Amino acid sequence: MNRITEIITNELIVKKHKLEYELEATINSKDTPIDDKVKKVIKLLNKVNKVTNAFTTFESYIKNNNNNT
């Protein structure tokens, strides 16, 4: 894996961890009204899913690219 693929991989991992932290904080928040909490949790889950899919797609790309070299 070259430097750019490591940077991209690390960026995706960090982004996912940040979103998961925010998701956990939102779920555990006692100050947020339930309707707002539900909306925010769903929005964060969609973002986590998007990053997870991007990571999976990128890993697949790297694997295919390495197999073709």
N, C-alpha and C positions, 0 to 999 in steps of 0.2 A: 504494500500500500504506500503510495507516495504522500507527500506532505499535504497536498490539497485535499485528497480524499480523507485524510486524518482530520483535517480542519473541519470539513463538512460533517463528517461523522460526529465529531465532538460538539459542534454547534447544535446538531439535531438532538443529541443526548442531553445537553444542557437545557435546551429549550423545553424538552419534555419534562425534565426534572422540575424546572421552574413552574410549569403549568400544573404538574401534579401537586406541588407544594401549595400553589394558590387554590387548587381544587380542595385539598384537605383543609386548608384554613377556612375556606368558604363553607364547607360542610359543617365544620366545628364552630362556626361563628354563632354566637348567641344574640348578637345585636342586629342581625339582618332579618327583615321580615321574610316569612316563608315563601311568598310568591316571588320576591326578588332573589332569594336564595336558589329556588328551583330554576329560575331563568338563567342565573349566573352559572350554576352547576352544569346545566345542559350546554351552555355556550362553551364552557371550559372543556367538557368532555368531547365536544366536536373538535376543538383545537388540539386536544391530546390525540384524538384519532387521526387528525390530519398529519400531525408530526410523526406519529407512529407509522402511518402509511408511507410517508415520504422516506423515513428511515429504511423501511422494508424494501421499497422500490430502489433506493440508492444501493443498499447491500446487494440486491439482485443484479443491478447494473454492474457493480464492481466484480461480483462473482463471474458474470457472463463475460465481462471484459478481460478478466484474468484467464479465463478458459480459452479465449480466442487468441491469446498472445503466445 
